[in-house]
Amino acid sequence: MKKLTHEEVGKKRLSLSDAKKVKRHPIYVLCDNIRSIYNVGSIFRTSDAALIKKLYLTGYTPYPPRPEIEKVALGATDAVEWEYIKDAKEAVRKLKSQGIKIVPLEITKNSRNYTSINTGDFPLCLIVGNELTGVSNDLIEESDFSIEIPQYGFKHSMNVAVAYGIAVMELVKVFRK
């Protein structure tokens, strides 16, 4: 076993110009009032890895250009299509009008396990919420269904960027089957 060099890994990846042209997974993401600029950077980087269709940043979520986002995103802000829309409900209505299912990553009375997604659930918009309060009730009410990641320890939540990474890569896995 041998670790690949940065150059060897780069040969297996898309170029930035190819990343802008490649067919993307029918997964949209909406960040609802994320506080941490570093979480936003991480979400950009993971969104690139997952080849999502588009990232929506809403409310007081920080958005590029910001050196703190770029520090974590490492160029992913150039590879991922994104848009800032102040009003999250406006973004949700726009997506719903295009036939995109709205799916918060949140614990609700009827939330499904994140592994229960099936190919008929696409296209969808995964909503991730504020680090303390989660996805707003206004957006929950606009949703088609919600998904959650089981928690087995003392805490009932994970860091938003970590939870997003787990959920979005599961969505990609299901879609690509």
Protein Blocks (a to p, Z undefined) as FASTA:
>chain_A
ZZddfklmmmmpccfklmmmpccdfbdcddehifblklmmmmmmmmmmnopabdcdehjb
ccdddfklmmmnnomlmmpccdddfblmlmmmmmmmnopacddddddfkbccfklpcfkl
pccddddddfklopafklmmmpmbdcddddfbfbfcdcfklmmmmmmmmmmmmmmZZ
